[in-house]
């Protein structure tokens, strides 16, 4: 992960395994097993959204690491069993399973962890505070969390990190009760980022900086997951991102992911945004 003197802006896509992208973003003749390799040469970061739906295995994470360039970074989406089923309650064992499922294989390619909470879940400060206290802030801390895994990791567990790296966490929230000074203050207390999410007006929106990095998700400006971004809209986002990066004394890393994948806008919008950013 970059140090304070070498902050970066990462622009990428949310996931990469989309069959409708064949022949439009991915070459028609390119086998699906090489899609990550291809996408990682066009972007410097990708969100792993498959980790949201199911526990992976160490072999899967090791393959992901092997297929991308050295300077590439993965953002890792936290499991929905933790965020949506448990709603962050009694999450110790499930966090153990998540971090033992292969996450520790990412090493220096570990970007932020994304915790997306359901739109039906109201803000409960004590519950959020307790959950944030459980989150490891380094791969070394994650080793201890991973050792609390259970039998559900049928394809193996990895409890020893391949490298000692810091961990960052970001929260994407959708219920209106989260958009408050109390929640933003809680994020600041725990140095977690508030995810700035464009959801075509479906969910509340705010631009709040609560950590030493910024996490942005662009789901579509007019239609959720479907609409692309106009030149003017991308110009506006580029100006905001340049501002969030900060000046020479207080610079921040910024991670931006396009999730408007339904009509194959995401990869091309990501490329168009990167062209607009100040070096």
Backbone bond lengths (Angstrom), bond angles and torsions (degrees), N, CA, C in turn:
res aa  C-N    CA-C-N  psi(-1)  N-CA   C-N-CA  omega(-1)  CA-C   N-CA-C  phi
1 X - - - 1.470 - - 1.521 108.85 -
2 X 1.314 119.16 137.87 1.458 120.72 -176.07 1.514 112.19 -60.42
3 X 1.349 117.28 146.60 1.458 119.91 175.98 1.522 109.80 -86.87
4 X 1.331 115.08 179.32 1.464 120.03 -172.07 1.518 112.60 -63.52
5 X 1.325 117.21 -24.94 1.454 119.20 -178.06 1.523 112.49 -89.00
6 X 1.329 117.18 -2.08 1.466 120.18 -177.23 1.526 110.28 -136.79
7 X 1.324 116.50 52.57 1.452 120.93 -179.62 1.522 110.33 -66.11
8 X 1.335 114.44 151.83 1.453 119.11 -175.34 1.524 110.47 -136.85
9 X 1.322 113.76 163.04 1.460 121.26 170.22 1.516 107.71 -115.69
10 X 1.312 115.55 123.66 1.458 122.10 178.68 1.518 108.48 -105.96
11 X 1.312 117.06 130.20 1.462 122.03 177.11 1.519 107.59 -126.09
12 X 1.336 116.46 123.32 1.446 119.48 -177.70 1.518 112.21 -153.97
13 X 1.303 114.45 -155.73 1.463 121.83 -173.90 1.518 109.75 -124.22
14 X 1.321 114.98 155.91 1.462 121.96 177.58 1.526 107.93 -91.61
15 X 1.316 116.45 99.60 1.453 120.95 -174.86 1.519 111.42 81.39
16 X 1.314 115.10 166.10 1.472 119.62 -178.85 1.527 112.67 -141.05
17 X 1.327 117.67 -12.64 1.466 121.64 -172.39 1.530 110.24 -95.76
18 X 1.326 115.59 80.26 1.464 121.70 -177.64 1.532 109.08 -126.02
19 X 1.303 116.38 112.08 1.468 120.06 -177.72 1.526 113.57 -58.54
20 X 1.359 119.41 -38.26 1.477 118.29 179.47 1.526 114.24 -64.10
21 X 1.333 117.86 -12.08 1.460 120.30 179.55 1.530 112.19 -79.56
22 X 1.339 116.91 -13.64 1.464 119.27 179.00 1.528 109.49 -64.29
23 X 1.299 116.06 132.02 1.449 121.29 179.63 1.518 114.28 84.70
24 X 1.336 116.26 -7.65 1.465 120.22 177.43 1.528 110.20 -117.71
25 X 1.296 117.19 -55.30 1.468 120.13 172.88 1.531 109.97 -99.79
26 X 1.326 116.23 -49.24 1.456 119.81 176.87 1.529 110.02 -85.99
27 X 1.312 117.79 136.60 1.469 119.33 175.49 1.524 111.48 -56.96
28 X 1.311 116.88 141.78 1.464 121.71 -175.70 1.521 112.16 -57.03
29 X 1.333 116.54 -35.04 1.466 120.14 -175.20 1.526 113.26 -85.42
30 X 1.352 117.22 -5.85 1.464 120.35 -176.31 1.531 109.96 -80.05
31 X 1.333 118.80 122.32 1.467 120.18 178.90 1.525 111.28 -65.51
32 X 1.324 116.30 148.84 1.466 121.39 -176.40 1.524 111.90 -58.15
33 X 1.317 117.05 -29.82 1.468 119.06 -178.54 1.528 112.27 -65.85
34 X 1.332 117.40 -12.34 1.463 120.40 179.74 1.528 112.34 -108.57
35 X 1.328 117.29 9.26 1.454 119.91 -178.48 1.524 111.89 -65.10
36 X 1.331 117.93 -41.12 1.462 119.36 178.91 1.523 110.30 -64.10
37 X 1.304 117.36 -43.50 1.464 120.94 176.93 1.530 110.52 -56.08
38 X 1.336 116.79 -44.85 1.461 121.45 -179.61 1.530 110.74 -64.82
39 X 1.341 116.99 -50.64 1.468 120.84 -176.48 1.518 111.66 -64.06
40 X 1.319 117.96 -34.10 1.463 120.90 -177.26 1.524 112.27 -73.16
41 X 1.344 117.10 -11.70 1.465 120.36 172.55 1.523 111.66 -90.70
42 X 1.318 117.03 -10.79 1.470 121.07 177.47 1.527 111.36 -100.32
43 X 1.334 117.06 -25.60 1.462 122.71 -178.28 1.517 109.72 -129.70
44 X 1.339 116.19 158.64 1.457 119.19 178.35 1.519 112.85 -100.46
45 X 1.353 117.23 2.44 1.458 120.32 177.32 1.519 109.69 -160.17
46 X 1.312 115.65 149.37 1.466 123.08 176.42 1.523 107.49 -141.30
47 X 1.319 116.16 141.10 1.462 120.78 170.44 1.523 109.55 -78.84
48 X 1.322 115.96 129.24 1.463 120.95 171.68 1.522 107.76 -85.59
49 X 1.332 116.81 95.81 1.465 118.55 -178.93 1.518 112.93 -90.17
50 X 1.342 118.02 -11.90 1.454 119.75 175.84 1.508 112.51 -64.66
51 X 1.341 116.92 -25.01 1.465 120.78 178.70 1.524 111.86 -69.98
52 X 1.324 116.83 -15.50 1.459 121.40 176.02 1.526 110.87 -73.00
53 X 1.321 116.63 -35.58 1.461 121.22 -172.06 1.521 113.94 -88.81
54 X 1.323 118.10 -28.37 1.460 119.94 -177.41 1.518 110.48 -159.84
55 X 1.318 115.26 158.84 1.453 120.87 174.23 1.525 109.05 -74.42
56 X 1.313 116.79 132.12 1.456 121.34 177.94 1.534 108.67 -92.68
57 X 1.317 115.75 -165.18 1.458 120.36 178.86 1.517 109.13 -126.82
58 X 1.336 117.92 159.36 1.465 119.32 176.48 1.525 112.67 -54.94
59 X 1.325 117.97 -35.72 1.465 120.45 -179.59 1.522 111.34 -63.48
60 X 1.326 117.62 -36.19 1.463 121.22 178.97 1.528 110.00 -66.65
61 X 1.323 117.00 -47.10 1.468 119.87 178.90 1.533 110.88 -62.18
62 X 1.324 117.28 -40.41 1.458 120.50 179.55 1.524 111.10 -63.41
63 X 1.331 116.29 -37.11 1.471 119.41 177.42 1.525 110.12 -67.14
64 X 1.332 117.52 -42.37 1.469 120.19 177.99 1.527 110.24 -58.05
65 X 1.310 117.39 -45.69 1.460 121.46 -178.81 1.524 110.71 -61.09
66 X 1.319 116.62 -41.13 1.463 120.89 -176.07 1.523 112.42 -69.42
67 X 1.322 117.97 -22.39 1.462 121.23 -172.51 1.528 114.11 -91.79
68 X 1.332 117.81 -6.74 1.461 119.88 -174.54 1.524 110.53 -116.68
69 X 1.348 117.99 159.00 1.469 120.92 179.92 1.531 112.92 -64.65
70 X 1.309 115.88 165.10 1.468 121.39 -175.58 1.521 112.78 -59.92
71 X 1.345 118.07 -39.03 1.460 121.35 -174.90 1.528 113.17 -87.44
72 X 1.322 117.07 4.45 1.463 121.46 -177.35 1.529 109.87 -73.82
73 X 1.349 115.47 150.21 1.466 121.68 -179.01 1.526 109.43 -131.37
74 X 1.319 115.92 134.71 1.460 121.70 174.21 1.528 109.99 -100.90
75 X 1.324 117.13 131.99 1.462 120.72 162.15 1.534 106.57 -89.03
76 X 1.312 117.28 142.50 1.464 121.17 -172.79 1.519 109.26 -120.60
77 X 1.326 115.81 119.80 1.457 119.93 -179.21 1.524 109.92 -83.86
78 X 1.334 115.60 127.02 1.452 121.12 -179.73 1.514 112.27 -65.36
79 X 1.322 116.68 152.31 1.457 122.70 -174.34 1.526 113.62 -65.41
80 X 1.326 115.49 137.48 1.466 119.57 -179.85 1.527 111.87 -68.45
81 X 1.351 117.95 -21.26 1.463 118.51 175.53 1.521 109.95 -60.35
82 X 1.332 116.08 -36.29 1.460 121.16 179.38 1.524 110.68 -75.39
83 X 1.337 116.86 -46.87 1.466 120.47 -172.78 1.524 113.57 -82.92
84 X 1.331 117.48 -36.45 1.456 120.58 -172.73 1.534 113.37 -104.05
85 X 1.331 117.05 -37.55 1.464 119.27 179.97 1.528 110.78 -83.21
86 X 1.318 115.94 -57.42 1.464 119.47 179.54 1.519 112.31 -75.93
87 X 1.337 116.48 -21.39 1.472 121.44 -174.48 1.529 110.70 51.69
88 X 1.339 114.32 41.95 1.460 125.48 174.37 1.525 113.60 74.37
89 X 1.335 118.83 1.01 1.471 121.05 178.92 1.524 110.49 -82.99
90 X 1.336 116.75 143.98 1.469 122.02 171.89 1.532 110.73 46.61
91 X 1.315 115.75 50.33 1.463 120.64 -169.97 1.529 113.72 -96.01
92 X 1.316 118.72 3.78 1.459 120.09 -173.49 1.529 112.67 -57.18
93 X 1.321 117.60 -50.54 1.459 120.72 -177.24 1.531 111.42 -67.53
94 X 1.322 116.51 -39.26 1.460 119.82 -179.65 1.526 111.26 -69.47
95 X 1.319 117.19 -35.37 1.461 119.05 173.36 1.527 110.64 -64.64
96 X 1.328 116.44 -36.91 1.456 119.93 175.15 1.511 111.64 -59.23
97 X 1.338 116.54 -45.43 1.460 120.34 178.09 1.524 111.47 -62.49
98 X 1.325 116.06 -41.99 1.465 120.30 -178.20 1.521 110.88 -62.01
99 X 1.325 117.12 -50.87 1.466 119.67 -176.10 1.531 112.10 -75.04
100 X 1.328 118.68 -22.08 1.467 120.72 177.10 1.523 112.55 -86.31
101 X 1.331 117.58 -7.08 1.469 120.52 -174.52 1.519 113.13 -75.40
102 X 1.328 117.39 -4.29 1.458 121.02 179.40 1.506 113.88 135.18
103 X 1.326 117.39 -6.33 1.467 121.84 -178.47 1.524 111.60 -54.29
104 X 1.323 116.94 -36.54 1.465 120.65 -175.81 1.526 112.46 -69.06
105 X 1.327 117.43 -8.96 1.459 120.80 176.70 1.521 112.58 -78.99
106 X 1.339 117.76 -14.46 1.461 120.38 -175.63 1.521 113.12 -70.57
107 X 1.311 117.70 -29.29 1.454 120.59 177.46 1.517 113.17 55.41
108 X 1.329 116.51 -130.63 1.461 121.51 -177.35 1.518 112.65 -68.81
109 X 1.312 118.00 -9.31 1.468 121.64 177.51 1.529 112.22 -90.19
110 X 1.328 116.24 12.98 1.461 121.60 178.13 1.519 110.50 -83.27
111 X 1.332 116.23 117.73 1.455 121.62 172.10 1.516 109.92 -98.35
112 X 1.326 118.25 -158.02 1.459 120.73 -178.08 1.526 112.13 -68.52
113 X 1.320 114.80 155.38 1.460 121.99 170.57 1.521 108.05 -96.35
114 X 1.315 115.43 130.60 1.461 122.00 -177.94 1.522 109.35 -103.67
115 X 1.334 115.63 123.03 1.466 121.46 176.75 1.521 107.48 -113.58
116 X 1.318 115.77 106.07 1.470 121.42 -177.36 1.524 109.11 -100.36
117 X 1.329 116.14 119.47 1.454 120.80 -176.93 1.527 110.18 -96.92
118 X 1.328 117.65 146.10 1.470 120.56 -177.14 1.520 112.29 -67.36
119 X 1.327 115.46 151.39 1.458 120.81 -179.28 1.513 114.13 -68.44
120 X 1.331 117.02 -11.27 1.473 120.89 -179.97 1.519 112.53 -92.73
121 X 1.300 117.65 -4.25 1.457 122.22 -172.85 1.522 110.67 -99.37
122 X 1.337 117.27 115.05 1.449 123.31 -178.35 1.526 110.99 -75.15
123 X 1.312 115.17 157.00 1.458 122.11 178.14 1.519 110.58 -70.19
124 X 1.317 116.25 123.73 1.456 123.23 173.94 1.527 106.71 -127.26
125 X 1.319 117.87 102.34 1.467 120.73 -170.56 1.522 114.51 -57.32
126 X 1.317 117.82 -40.61 1.461 119.25 -178.12 1.528 111.19 -64.84
127 X 1.326 116.11 -39.45 1.451 119.34 -179.81 1.532 110.92 -67.11
128 X 1.331 116.55 -43.20 1.464 120.08 179.16 1.519 110.99 -64.77
129 X 1.315 116.44 -42.74 1.456 120.70 179.82 1.525 110.59 -60.83
130 X 1.323 117.07 -44.99 1.466 120.80 -179.87 1.523 111.32 -63.24
131 X 1.323 116.86 -40.84 1.460 119.77 -179.86 1.529 111.25 -67.32
132 X 1.320 116.96 -43.60 1.457 119.72 -179.45 1.524 111.47 -62.01
133 X 1.329 117.11 -31.13 1.463 120.58 178.30 1.532 111.70 -68.63
134 X 1.323 116.77 -23.21 1.462 120.90 179.27 1.528 112.93 -79.92
135 X 1.319 117.34 -20.06 1.458 120.52 -171.50 1.526 111.37 -73.68
136 X 1.321 117.42 129.21 1.470 120.05 178.65 1.520 111.15 -70.38
137 X 1.312 116.94 141.91 1.458 122.61 -179.04 1.526 112.45 -104.28
138 X 1.319 115.76 7.06 1.458 121.04 175.71 1.520 107.60 -159.84
139 X 1.329 115.27 165.24 1.464 118.68 177.28 1.525 110.80 -66.47
140 X 1.340 116.88 -29.15 1.471 119.07 177.03 1.525 110.68 -65.79
141 X 1.336 116.97 -44.04 1.466 119.72 175.75 1.527 110.39 -63.92
142 X 1.329 117.14 -34.79 1.465 120.69 -178.87 1.525 111.42 -67.10
143 X 1.321 117.71 -27.52 1.470 119.46 176.40 1.525 110.42 -60.16
144 X 1.329 116.26 -43.84 1.463 119.58 179.30 1.526 111.09 -65.09
145 X 1.341 116.80 -40.27 1.469 120.71 176.83 1.519 109.92 -62.91
146 X 1.328 117.31 -43.90 1.468 121.87 -176.70 1.528 112.03 -63.42
147 X 1.309 117.71 -31.91 1.463 120.20 -178.55 1.523 112.29 -69.32
148 X 1.330 116.33 -7.95 1.469 120.28 177.33 1.523 111.31 -93.47
149 X 1.328 117.57 17.39 1.467 120.69 -179.27 1.527 110.92 -70.96
150 X 1.328 115.99 167.20 1.466 119.85 178.71 1.520 111.28 -123.68
151 X 1.329 116.42 -161.98 1.463 123.38 -171.75 1.525 113.73 -70.70
152 X 1.323 118.87 -9.51 1.462 119.95 -174.81 1.528 113.14 -70.24
153 X 1.305 117.62 -13.92 1.467 120.67 178.11 1.529 108.82 -85.92
154 X 1.324 115.45 76.25 1.463 120.87 -174.61 1.523 113.13 -75.58
155 X 1.344 117.28 -15.63 1.466 120.50 -178.65 1.521 112.13 -105.37
156 X 1.324 115.18 24.26 1.448 119.81 176.21 1.513 113.19 103.05
157 X 1.332 114.94 157.53 1.463 121.88 179.42 1.521 108.61 -130.90
158 X 1.324 115.49 145.02 1.458 122.54 175.89 1.515 107.85 -120.60
159 X 1.324 117.21 115.28 1.460 120.93 -176.21 1.529 112.21 -118.27
160 X 1.321 117.23 5.51 1.462 121.60 177.30 1.528 108.44 -119.03
161 X 1.318 116.62 121.50 1.458 121.41 -177.10 1.529 110.88 -72.94
162 X 1.325 115.67 144.35 1.470 119.66 178.70 1.527 111.38 -79.26
163 X 1.325 117.27 -15.76 1.470 121.06 178.62 1.521 108.74 -157.05
164 X 1.322 115.06 153.71 1.466 121.61 177.85 1.528 107.87 -90.54
165 X 1.329 116.94 104.18 1.467 121.55 -177.21 1.526 109.55 -132.89
166 X 1.333 117.28 151.50 1.467 120.66 176.14 1.520 110.43 -73.92
167 X 1.312 115.81 153.05 1.460 122.26 177.07 1.522 109.83 -115.59
168 X 1.337 115.18 144.88 1.453 122.56 176.37 1.527 108.65 -124.81
169 X 1.339 115.37 151.99 1.462 120.61 -178.88 1.522 110.04 -132.97
170 X 1.331 115.02 141.43 1.466 122.01 179.52 1.525 109.10 -132.71
171 X 1.337 115.93 146.26 1.463 121.33 -177.18 1.523 109.89 -120.84
172 X 1.336 114.52 125.17 1.463 121.00 173.47 1.526 107.40 -104.67
173 X 1.319 116.69 117.17 1.464 121.94 -175.60 1.522 109.59 -119.52
174 X 1.330 115.26 154.73 1.459 119.13 -174.02 1.528 113.63 -132.86
175 X 1.315 118.55 -20.35 1.464 119.65 178.16 1.532 109.30 -75.91
176 X 1.330 118.35 137.79 1.476 121.03 -175.97 1.523 114.70 -56.45
177 X 1.333 118.03 -26.13 1.463 119.89 -176.10 1.525 113.11 -67.85
178 X 1.320 117.72 -15.66 1.465 120.28 178.71 1.527 112.85 -78.74
179 X 1.301 116.46 -19.39 1.457 119.60 -173.95 1.525 108.99 -85.11
180 X 1.325 114.20 73.14 1.458 121.04 -173.11 1.517 109.81 -146.43
181 X 1.312 115.97 158.67 1.464 120.53 177.62 1.527 111.18 -61.20
182 X 1.335 116.92 -32.87 1.461 119.56 -178.46 1.530 110.80 -64.43
183 X 1.320 116.72 -44.90 1.463 119.52 179.45 1.522 110.95 -67.54
184 X 1.334 116.97 -44.55 1.459 119.43 179.30 1.531 110.82 -61.64
185 X 1.325 116.69 -37.37 1.460 119.95 177.32 1.523 112.07 -65.53
186 X 1.338 116.32 -37.77 1.460 120.51 178.03 1.530 110.45 -64.28
187 X 1.320 116.59 -41.36 1.455 119.69 176.42 1.528 110.90 -60.87
188 X 1.321 116.30 -43.63 1.468 119.52 179.77 1.530 111.00 -63.23
189 X 1.320 116.54 -41.55 1.461 120.03 179.61 1.526 111.43 -57.52
190 X 1.335 115.53 -36.06 1.465 120.21 -176.99 1.532 112.33 -100.58
191 X 1.320 117.69 5.41 1.466 122.54 -179.38 1.527 111.99 53.84
192 X 1.327 114.81 43.64 1.460 121.83 174.27 1.527 108.79 -105.97
193 X 1.308 116.67 146.85 1.458 120.65 -177.61 1.525 111.16 -88.43
194 X 1.319 115.24 142.50 1.451 122.45 168.65 1.523 107.62 -84.65
195 X 1.332 117.22 125.45 1.459 120.27 -179.17 1.526 109.60 -77.88
196 X 1.311 115.09 120.38 1.465 121.35 175.21 1.514 106.76 -83.28
197 X 1.333 116.59 108.03 1.454 121.62 -170.41 1.520 111.72 -120.43
198 X 1.320 116.15 121.52 1.467 122.34 174.02 1.522 107.38 -90.14
199 X 1.327 117.10 112.48 1.461 121.71 -175.52 1.525 112.31 -120.41
200 X 1.312 117.50 31.74 1.468 122.83 177.94 1.530 111.63 55.69
201 X 1.333 116.31 31.23 1.456 121.25 177.93 1.510 115.34 80.05
202 X 1.335 118.88 1.42 1.469 120.88 -178.08 1.525 111.50 -70.39
203 X 1.328 116.43 -36.70 1.455 121.41 -179.51 1.530 109.15 -122.69
204 X 1.330 117.34 160.46 1.468 119.93 179.84 1.528 111.64 -58.68
205 X 1.312 114.89 157.12 1.469 120.85 -175.27 1.523 109.52 -131.43
206 X 1.322 115.55 141.38 1.465 121.36 173.41 1.518 108.49 -153.33
207 X 1.316 115.58 157.40 1.456 122.49 174.08 1.521 107.27 -120.79
208 X 1.314 115.55 93.98 1.458 121.00 -175.72 1.524 108.38 -125.83
209 X 1.316 117.37 127.91 1.464 122.02 178.88 1.520 107.72 -100.54
210 X 1.322 116.73 116.12 1.461 120.64 -173.28 1.524 113.25 -122.15
211 X 1.326 117.99 0.78 1.464 121.08 -177.78 1.528 109.44 -146.04
212 X 1.311 115.87 -175.10 1.468 119.77 179.94 1.523 111.93 -87.24
213 X 1.319 116.71 14.13 1.454 121.72 173.19 1.523 107.91 -145.82
214 X 1.320 116.19 163.68 1.464 122.46 -177.91 1.521 108.27 -124.25
215 X 1.331 115.84 137.78 1.463 121.61 -178.98 1.526 107.68 -124.16
216 X 1.333 116.46 123.68 1.463 122.34 -176.33 1.523 109.27 -124.01
217 X 1.332 116.42 133.99 1.471 121.58 174.59 1.527 108.21 -123.90
218 X 1.314 116.10 125.77 1.459 122.11 -177.18 1.524 108.69 -112.34
219 X 1.330 115.16 100.27 1.463 122.10 -174.80 1.529 112.99 -91.75
220 X 1.331 117.30 -3.16 1.464 121.56 -175.97 1.513 109.63 124.18
221 X 1.326 117.08 138.08 1.461 120.07 -175.43 1.531 113.25 -90.31
222 X 1.322 117.14 -28.92 1.466 120.73 -176.80 1.522 112.76 -111.97
223 X 1.320 116.89 -35.63 1.454 122.03 -178.96 1.522 108.60 -139.82
224 X 1.329 116.13 122.80 1.457 122.17 -173.32 1.527 111.64 -55.85
225 X 1.324 116.43 126.30 1.459 126.03 177.79 1.531 114.01 68.35
226 X 1.322 118.60 -4.38 1.458 121.23 -170.41 1.524 112.59 -113.96
227 X 1.327 117.27 -49.89 1.465 119.47 -170.33 1.523 111.84 -76.39
228 X 1.335 115.13 148.16 1.440 121.35 173.79 1.519 110.67 -88.31
229 X 1.326 115.96 175.55 1.459 121.95 -179.49 1.526 109.90 -104.76
230 X 1.330 115.49 136.50 1.456 120.70 178.89 1.521 109.89 -76.77
231 X 1.321 115.71 167.90 1.465 119.92 176.83 1.526 111.18 -59.36
232 X 1.327 116.82 -42.55 1.465 120.13 -179.98 1.525 110.98 -63.80
233 X 1.326 116.77 -40.99 1.463 119.88 179.39 1.527 110.77 -64.98
234 X 1.307 117.78 -42.12 1.461 120.35 178.50 1.524 111.47 -67.23
235 X 1.329 116.72 -35.51 1.472 119.85 174.90 1.530 110.04 -59.93
236 X 1.332 116.15 -42.58 1.461 120.55 -179.38 1.526 111.29 -66.31
237 X 1.330 117.27 -42.19 1.466 120.20 178.01 1.522 110.79 -65.17
238 X 1.324 117.68 -38.93 1.467 120.27 179.06 1.526 110.80 -62.17
239 X 1.334 116.52 -40.40 1.461 119.92 179.09 1.526 110.73 -65.21
240 X 1.325 117.29 -40.86 1.469 120.02 178.04 1.523 110.92 -63.75
241 X 1.323 116.47 -45.26 1.463 120.54 -178.06 1.520 110.82 -62.98
242 X 1.319 117.40 -41.82 1.465 120.08 176.56 1.527 110.78 -59.37
243 X 1.337 116.45 -37.63 1.457 119.94 177.37 1.510 112.87 -68.89
244 X 1.330 117.30 -41.22 1.466 120.96 -179.44 1.516 112.36 -67.96
245 X 1.311 116.49 -27.17 1.470 118.43 178.78 1.522 111.48 -64.36
246 X 1.318 116.56 -25.30 1.456 120.46 176.29 1.505 112.88 83.39
247 X 1.345 114.66 179.66 1.453 121.28 -178.23 1.512 111.91 -90.29
248 X 1.310 114.84 -165.76 1.463 120.38 -174.92 1.525 112.66 -68.69
249 X 1.325 117.86 -26.95 1.474 120.72 -176.96 1.514 112.53 -87.20
250 X 1.323 117.52 -36.20 1.462 120.74 -175.18 1.531 108.71 -131.07
251 X 1.315 114.75 81.47 1.456 119.62 -178.69 1.532 110.62 -95.98
252 X 1.318 114.32 150.40 1.463 120.22 178.53 1.525 110.13 -124.44
253 X 1.325 116.48 146.78 1.455 120.26 165.78 1.519 108.21 -71.88
254 X 1.321 116.76 144.03 1.461 121.97 175.67 1.529 108.03 -128.13
255 X 1.327 115.72 129.51 1.457 122.66 178.17 1.526 107.81 -114.65
256 X 1.333 116.77 125.30 1.464 121.90 -177.38 1.527 108.79 -127.76
257 X 1.336 115.42 127.66 1.468 119.86 -179.14 1.520 110.17 -129.93
258 X 1.320 115.30 131.84 1.458 121.83 176.98 1.527 109.11 -93.24
259 X 1.335 114.53 127.97 1.468 121.72 -177.66 1.531 110.95 -119.30
260 X 1.328 117.43 16.48 1.471 121.03 177.38 1.536 108.36 -90.34
261 X 1.334 113.72 68.26 1.459 120.65 -169.37 1.518 114.80 -90.33
262 X 1.342 118.72 -15.12 1.463 121.04 -168.65 1.523 113.09 -60.57
263 X 1.316 117.40 -36.21 1.467 121.72 -179.24 1.533 111.45 -112.17
264 X 1.328 115.76 22.92 1.465 123.14 176.66 1.533 112.18 62.66
265 X 1.336 116.50 30.10 1.462 119.29 175.82 1.531 111.82 -79.97
266 X 1.340 117.00 -31.58 1.467 120.98 -169.03 1.523 113.80 -52.93
267 X 1.326 120.26 -54.36 1.470 117.88 -174.86 1.523 113.13 -65.87
268 X 1.315 116.93 -35.65 1.466 119.39 -178.17 1.528 111.29 -76.07
269 X 1.352 116.87 -35.83 1.464 119.35 175.05 1.526 110.68 -65.19
270 X 1.332 116.84 -37.56 1.467 120.08 178.04 1.528 110.56 -62.55
271 X 1.301 116.83 -42.80 1.462 119.73 178.82 1.527 111.30 -65.53
272 X 1.317 116.46 -39.39 1.466 120.17 -179.68 1.525 111.08 -68.23
273 X 1.321 117.69 -35.49 1.458 119.86 177.58 1.530 110.48 -67.55
274 X 1.317 117.44 -44.36 1.458 119.81 -178.52 1.517 111.10 -58.98
275 X 1.322 117.58 -36.97 1.463 120.66 178.88 1.528 112.49 -62.00
276 X 1.331 116.58 -23.50 1.464 121.23 -175.61 1.518 113.25 -92.11
277 X 1.301 118.45 -11.37 1.461 120.81 -174.74 1.521 111.13 -79.70
278 X 1.321 114.87 143.90 1.456 120.67 175.74 1.524 109.76 -69.30
279 X 1.318 119.40 130.64 1.484 121.26 -179.48 1.529 111.15 -58.18
